[in-house]
Amino acid sequence: MTDKPTLRQQLRAARRAHVAALDPATRALILHRPPAPLLELVPEGATIGLYHATAHEAPASGYARFLHERGHPLALPRFAHRGAAMEFAAFSDPWDEADCEVGPFGLMQPGREAETVVPDLLFVPLLGFSEDGARLGQGGGHYDRWLAAHPGIPAIGLAWDVQRVAFVPREAHDRPLLAVVTPTRFYGPFG
């Protein structure tokens, strides 16, 4: 059995290679509109928590624009500083991020003046996932701690197909995902 650090290293390399092989025009169209089974999991009027994708993560911006156009309030992670707990803050401009600033991890996040909110549904990035809803994150524990503090909030993973693995080692703090969406498949809902 592969341990989490080794699996993270393998999946980071696979993800980098996968993204590097994508045609930029094709990549821009990926995960643009949520599939119908996913939309069935999104409550009417729910505040949706998303993330600002790094260069190799599955993009969440298409879903942000789609859900915003359907009238859903949006939120993005925000950190006061590198050691601070992750919180979510209102985000209202998924086209050019005019209401965002660069945060302590180098990612765009809502500005200090944005209202702190608790999303009703959360889309999360990941390094790996299994078909039973297990998620392997980056290893910082930000999402694990946030989800532990908000146990009733469902989380849905966005991933590349190459990130699916047969088994993800689990620890007591790991929360299963409600579903996972890749460019070619919808997994879930689980449990």
Buried (B, 14 or more C-beta within 10 A) or exposed (E): EBEBEEBBEBBBEBBEEBBEEEEEEEEEEBBEEBEEEBEEBBEEEBBBBBBBBEEBBBBBBBBBBBBBEEEBBBBBBBBEEEEEEBBBBBBBBBEEBEBBEEBEBEBEBBEEEBEEBBBBBBBBBBBBBBBBBBBBBBEEEBBBEBBEEBEEBBBBBBBBEBBBBEEBBBEEEBBBBBBBBBBEEBBBBBE
